[in-house]
Structure formats: structure tokens, C-alpha cells
Amino acid sequence: MADLTRLTATEIAAHVAAGEVSAVEVTRAHLDRIAAVDERVHAFLHVDADGALDAARTVDARRAAGEELGPLAGVPVAVKDVLTTRGVPTTAGSRILEGWRPPYDSTIVERLRAAGTVMLGKTNMDEFAMGSSTEYSAYGPTFNPWDLSRIPGGSGGGSAAALAAYEAPLAIGTDTGGSIRQPGAVTGTVGAKPTYGGTSRYGLVAFSSSLDTPGPCARTVLDAALLHAVMGGHDPRDSTSIPQPVPDVVAAARAGATGDLTGMRLGLVREFATEAGGEPGVTAAFRDAVDALTKLGAEVVEVSCPHFEYALPAYYLIAPSECSSNLARFDGVRFGLRAGDDGVRSLEEVMSLTRDVGFGAEVKRRIMVGTYALSSGYYDAYYGQAQKVRTLISRDFTAAFEQVDVLISPTTPFVAFPLGSRTADPYQMYLADLFTIPTNLYGGPAISVPCGLSEGLPVGLQVMAPTMADDRMYRVAAALESAVGTLTPPAL
């Protein structure tokens, strides 16, 4: 059989179910691949080889006993290190959680285990998911398999790089301002942000509670849809979880793969076309993709979303405000790192010292911004205004979806940039999420799918849909994939 690490998740599951290969063989192949390349990619923070092989043996035993296996049984998956995993280290990319082994699984991980997937380990990320390049991990950056001198996107760069390096066929990410879609775009993989509340946040180390959304990462649209179906759905332990079933995203992906978009209306956001900073090569690849969608039968029209230009500043008030509250729990008393506990210092001094050495510079910057925005006398001027802008952006989406079925745009304004080229300028770094942030403020689903190359590096196209119309975006994404194909990175 061909190299098992090059198969899609759909192909692996079919071979395992048919008994043509065992889940243990598949798992060993991916563990061997990690051992061979991850020293150069640094996609993983922790590899749970023993746990993965135990899970694979369980799948093989179930198949031998004649049990019917699920659609992803025996398929390896990598999990972003922001989701709790029972007995397996969870750091959120931060020193302050170093050494912490949660006593419980997040709901997402519970569902992955129940579906028979095999968790390989935890992937690298910007500290507490704050970043657009995976350069703000306390454990060092991840490198883009397309060009090891460039960033893999952030904050979920580890998950995306693991896919592009063929270390895993599936991965889990979280998207607060584009942290699934942006890494997907710059690594030539598929990343989907489900409708907010469509996937559980129980067991997710919170960054910004009104924005954080776990979602699937894969190398094909169908694989992402299959993973979405497994991980999604109502969770009574999450008060923000939507009590509705997941739309049939798998059927939508299969329908889209036929390449027929007759009757679909796709909207181009006029304001995105005038945003500064977009690279000509990215724009050219996007235009070619729009032409391809038109040839598949879709009608493409221009729509206006006049308040999108305020999304970036609104996001960088709302998200830091919520993180300044959420991260208050990390004080050196209950989790992970504790510094200065020498029996002489006071409790307040130990907390202060722990936070000083435990949090990185970007986390401290956002906590300070958020604390200021929420402080007495400034709340209405900053946080309150940002929430009003959020309402206006949501109204823009509502008005747009009265005219079109989905919106499309480039996922990022530029291809993967060199490591270290933007760390000295936070604003330039924040621009990486220029096209993805409006969807997070609205709460709807969006997906990034590869649409071509610029300067030999991947370009992503983003499809945005109304809330709980996740199936609609999968149909368009799969149709585009059928027209332009998947991307293959250079050999490592």
C-alpha cells in the first residue's frame, strides 16, 4: 500500500474498516513521520505515542469483533494544545501552564475518542492563542513546511503545519480571530470555523469567550466536514452551545465535489477590495478562483459591508478585554507554574512574580490593553463603543445574506511571511487577520480552502455563510476544490 501518511482521512478510515490495514499500522506510520521531520517543523509540543497506540489497538479489536466502525475510526488526529486532555500535558503554549496535566477531557476530545480517532498529541500555538504567526509560543516557533524560513500562520500554526508536513491527516484548531483559517491559507490546507456555539467550548482554555470557536483542520474539504460532524453538536456543559443539530456538512461537501454551483449567489465584499496591504499575487490567485467558481455555475455579485473597516480595531478591544478577565485565574495557586514561593514572600508577591515570568510579552500587552479598556471611566469610550461596532458589523452580514448565499474573499492579504519580519510591529502582525475577523464578531461559519499559489506559496480563499448554514460554505468550498485541486508542499 502507498505511504499511509499521504492518504486522506477518508481513505484511511475506509482501509481500516475493510481490514486492508490496521489502525496500529496507520498510527505507527504517522509516529515515524513525526520522528523524522518534526525536529525541523516543530508542529508538536507533546507526542503521546503510548496513548495513540493503545487507542489504535482498541479500534483494531473492535473491528476484529465485528463492530461497525464510525467514519473516522482509526484515523490519527492532532489536537491544538489549548484543549484539555486527561492526563496529557496542556499548556496553551504558555510557561504558566507548564507541567499541568488536566484531570478531564474537553468535550471535543471526548467526542474524538468516542468516534475511534487516534490522538497523536498536542500541537504548538501562540501563547493562549494570541498571535498570527505561532512565533509567540513560549516553546519556540513552528516552521511552515512549504518554506521552513517562514511562519505557518497563527495561532494554530502547529495544527496546520502537522497537516502540511504529513504528520497527521486531521487536526483540531480554535478560531478567535482567524486562527484556523489563516494558518490553513498559508500552509495550503483546509481550515473551518463553525458557527459560534456549534462546537463546544467546554474544556477549552479560554482566550476571548464570546469569540473562541473550536473547528476542524484537514487536507481536503470532505475530511474537514467529516471531522466537523464528529466534533460538533449541542453540549449541555457549555452555556453558549446551540441546542440544534449540526447541519449535514458531509452531504454538502459531497454535493459540492460534483462541481455544480448552479443557482448559488456569491458575494464579493466591496470594502475588502480597497483594503491596503494585499499582495498582487494573492489578488490574482483569488480572481482566478472567482472565475473558476463562475464556470461552475455560480453568480458572483458585489455587496457592500460598510462597517467591516472597523472590525480590526473593534476586535482588538473586545478580545483583550475578555482575555484580561479570563487570564486572571492563572495566579500560580491553582495551575502549573509557581514562582517565588520561598516561604518569605506574600501571596500577592508570589502571584505577581508567577505572572511576570509565566506570561509572554504579547499576552501581557493584551491584558494591559483589556484592563485599560474595561476600567472605570473608559468602559463606555472603548469597550462599549467596540460592542456597538460589533452590532453594526452583524447587521452588515445580515443585509448581505439577504442578497447572496455566501460571501467570498481572500483568507489573508499576503502569503506566509518570513519568521521575525513582523514581530517588532504588532499592527502589521494584526493585519494578517484583516479578512477573517469580521466573521468572528458576527458569529457565523467560515472556511479557508486553497485556491492557488503566489511566489510558490499557498493562497487561501475564504467562504463565509450565515449562522447555522455551515453546510452552505462546505458546498462552495468543495466545488472550488474540485476545480483547482489540492496543493502538495515540497518534500521535507
Beta strands, then each sheet from edge to edge (+ up, - down):
strand 1: 44-47
strand 2: 76-80
strand 3: 118-123
strand 4: 170-175
strand 5: 190-193
strand 6: 213-218
strand 7: 265-269
strand 8: 299-303
strand 9: 406-410
strand 10: 446-454
strand 11: 457-464
sheet 1: 1+ 3- 2- 4- 6+ 5- 10+ 11- 9+ 7+ 8+
end
